[in-house]
Amino acid sequence: QVQLIESGGGLVQAGGSLRLSCVASGRTFNQNYAMAWFRQAPGKEREFVALISGNKITTNYGYAVKGRFTISKDDANNTAYLQMNSLNPDDTAVYYCAAALAPYIQYAHYPYWGQGTQVTVSS
């Protein structure tokens, strides 16, 4: 089993930045896991934000965040990060961390999820 705990959400003004963290734990977790971030705003479907492969060679970003967000992971600390810059009100959502043994864009392929962290961007 794999457990994921997100942190770093909060309230920020438009144009500001936040960094989300996702700490992974569990008997089966290792650096081969791909990590991803998804988000879900009220009344909307869960949306792909970013992913990083286990070997950190591959990253991918959703169209809405490309050029503004950066995903990374620190294998020594079993932690994935999402650096979010130039935030705007459309980025307001609950952000979820997910883990899987391959870097999928579709959220249905991720077996492990965190509880989510709220990001609110004021105009």
C-alpha positions as a Markdown table, in Angstrom:
| # | Residue | x | y | z |
|---|---|---|---|---|
| 1 | Gln | 0.0 | 0.0 | 0.0 |
| 2 | Val | 1.0 | 3.6 | -0.6 |
| 3 | Gln | -0.1 | 6.6 | 1.4 |
| 4 | Leu | 0.1 | 10.1 | 0.0 |
| 5 | Ile | -0.2 | 13.3 | 2.0 |
| 6 | Glu | -0.4 | 16.7 | 0.3 |
| 7 | Ser | 0.4 | 20.1 | 1.9 |
| 8 | Gly | 1.1 | 23.6 | 0.8 |
| 9 | Gly | -2.3 | 24.8 | -0.4 |
| 10 | Gly | -3.8 | 28.1 | 0.7 |
| 11 | Leu | -5.1 | 31.5 | -0.4 |
| 12 | Val | -3.0 | 33.6 | -2.8 |
| 13 | Gln | -3.6 | 36.6 | -4.9 |
| 14 | Ala | -3.6 | 36.5 | -8.7 |
| 15 | Gly | 0.0 | 36.6 | -10.0 |
| 16 | Gly | 1.3 | 34.9 | -6.9 |
| 17 | Ser | 3.0 | 31.5 | -6.3 |
| 18 | Leu | 2.5 | 28.4 | -4.2 |
| 19 | Arg | 4.5 | 25.2 | -3.9 |
| 20 | Leu | 2.6 | 22.0 | -3.1 |
| 21 | Ser | 4.2 | 19.0 | -1.6 |
| 22 | Cys | 3.2 | 15.3 | -1.6 |
| 23 | Val | 4.9 | 13.0 | 0.8 |
| 24 | Ala | 4.7 | 9.3 | 0.0 |
| 25 | Ser | 5.0 | 6.4 | 2.4 |
| 26 | Gly | 4.2 | 2.7 | 2.6 |
| 27 | Arg | 5.8 | -0.7 | 2.4 |
| 28 | Thr | 5.6 | -0.9 | -1.4 |
| 29 | Phe | 6.5 | 2.6 | -2.4 |
| 30 | Asn | 9.8 | 3.2 | -4.2 |
| 31 | Gln | 11.4 | 5.7 | -6.5 |
| 32 | Asn | 10.0 | 3.8 | -9.6 |
| 33 | Tyr | 6.6 | 5.3 | -9.0 |
| 34 | Ala | 5.4 | 8.0 | -11.3 |
| 35 | Met | 3.9 | 10.9 | -9.5 |
| 36 | Ala | 1.2 | 13.2 | -10.8 |
| 37 | Trp | -1.0 | 16.1 | -9.8 |
| 38 | Phe | -4.6 | 16.5 | -10.7 |
| 39 | Arg | -7.1 | 19.2 | -9.7 |
| 40 | Gln | -10.9 | 19.5 | -9.4 |
| 41 | Ala | -12.9 | 22.7 | -9.2 |
| 42 | Pro | -16.5 | 22.7 | -7.9 |
| 43 | Gly | -18.8 | 21.3 | -10.5 |
| 44 | Lys | -16.0 | 20.3 | -12.9 |
| 45 | Glu | -14.3 | 17.0 | -13.7 |
| 46 | Arg | -11.0 | 16.1 | -12.3 |
| 47 | Glu | -8.3 | 17.6 | -14.5 |
| 48 | Phe | -4.7 | 16.5 | -15.3 |
| 49 | Val | -2.2 | 19.1 | -14.1 |
| 50 | Ala | 1.3 | 17.5 | -14.3 |
| 51 | Leu | 3.2 | 14.2 | -14.1 |
| 52 | Ile | 6.8 | 13.0 | -13.6 |
| 53 | Ser | 8.0 | 9.6 | -14.4 |
| 54 | Gly | 9.8 | 7.4 | -11.8 |
| 55 | Asn | 13.2 | 8.0 | -13.4 |
| 56 | Lys | 12.4 | 11.8 | -13.7 |
| 57 | Ile | 13.2 | 11.7 | -17.4 |
| 58 | Thr | 9.6 | 12.4 | -18.5 |
| 59 | Thr | 7.4 | 15.3 | -17.4 |
| 60 | Asn | 4.1 | 16.3 | -18.9 |
| 61 | Tyr | 1.8 | 19.2 | -18.2 |
| 62 | Gly | -1.8 | 20.1 | -18.8 |
| 63 | Tyr | -2.4 | 22.8 | -21.4 |
| 64 | Ala | -3.8 | 25.2 | -18.9 |
| 65 | Val | -0.7 | 25.2 | -16.7 |
| 66 | Lys | 2.1 | 24.6 | -19.2 |
| 67 | Gly | 4.8 | 27.2 | -18.7 |
| 68 | Arg | 3.6 | 28.2 | -15.3 |
| 69 | Phe | 3.8 | 25.1 | -13.2 |
| 70 | Thr | 6.8 | 22.8 | -12.6 |
| 71 | Ile | 6.7 | 19.3 | -11.2 |
| 72 | Ser | 9.6 | 17.7 | -9.5 |
| 73 | Lys | 10.4 | 14.9 | -7.0 |
| 74 | Asp | 13.0 | 14.3 | -4.4 |
| 75 | Asp | 13.5 | 10.5 | -4.2 |
| 76 | Ala | 15.6 | 10.7 | -1.0 |
| 77 | Asn | 12.6 | 12.2 | 0.8 |
| 78 | Asn | 9.8 | 10.4 | -1.1 |
| 79 | Thr | 8.4 | 13.8 | -1.9 |
| 80 | Ala | 6.9 | 15.2 | -5.1 |
| 81 | Tyr | 6.4 | 19.0 | -5.6 |
| 82 | Leu | 4.3 | 21.2 | -7.7 |
| 83 | Gln | 5.7 | 24.7 | -8.1 |
| 84 | Met | 2.9 | 27.0 | -9.3 |
| 85 | Asn | 3.7 | 30.5 | -10.6 |
| 86 | Ser | 1.6 | 33.2 | -12.2 |
| 87 | Leu | -1.5 | 31.9 | -10.5 |
| 88 | Asn | -4.9 | 33.1 | -11.7 |
| 89 | Pro | -8.5 | 32.5 | -10.4 |
| 90 | Asp | -9.0 | 29.7 | -12.9 |
| 91 | Asp | -6.4 | 27.7 | -10.9 |
| 92 | Thr | -8.7 | 27.6 | -7.9 |
| 93 | Ala | -9.4 | 23.9 | -7.1 |
| 94 | Val | -8.6 | 21.1 | -4.8 |
| 95 | Tyr | -5.2 | 19.7 | -5.9 |
| 96 | Tyr | -4.6 | 15.9 | -5.6 |
| 97 | Cys | -1.4 | 14.0 | -5.6 |
| 98 | Ala | -1.4 | 10.5 | -7.2 |
| 99 | Ala | 1.0 | 7.7 | -7.7 |
| 100 | Ala | 1.3 | 4.8 | -10.2 |
| 101 | Leu | 3.9 | 2.5 | -11.6 |
| 102 | Ala | 3.7 | 4.3 | -15.0 |
| 103 | Pro | 3.2 | 8.0 | -16.0 |
| 104 | Tyr | -0.4 | 8.1 | -17.1 |
| 105 | Ile | -2.3 | 11.3 | -18.0 |
| 106 | Gln | -5.7 | 9.7 | -17.3 |
| 107 | Tyr | -6.6 | 9.8 | -13.6 |
| 108 | Ala | -8.4 | 6.5 | -13.7 |
| 109 | His | -5.0 | 4.7 | -14.0 |
| 110 | Tyr | -3.8 | 6.0 | -10.7 |
| 111 | Pro | -4.5 | 3.6 | -7.8 |
| 112 | Tyr | -3.1 | 5.8 | -5.0 |
| 113 | Trp | -4.4 | 9.2 | -4.1 |
| 114 | Gly | -3.9 | 11.8 | -1.4 |
| 115 | Gln | -6.7 | 13.6 | 0.4 |
| 116 | Gly | -6.3 | 16.8 | -1.5 |
| 117 | Thr | -5.2 | 20.4 | -0.7 |
| 118 | Gln | -7.3 | 23.5 | -1.4 |
| 119 | Val | -5.8 | 26.2 | -3.6 |
| 120 | Thr | -7.7 | 29.4 | -3.8 |
| 121 | Val | -6.6 | 32.3 | -6.0 |
| 122 | Ser | -8.2 | 35.7 | -5.5 |
| 123 | Ser | -8.6 | 38.3 | -8.2 |
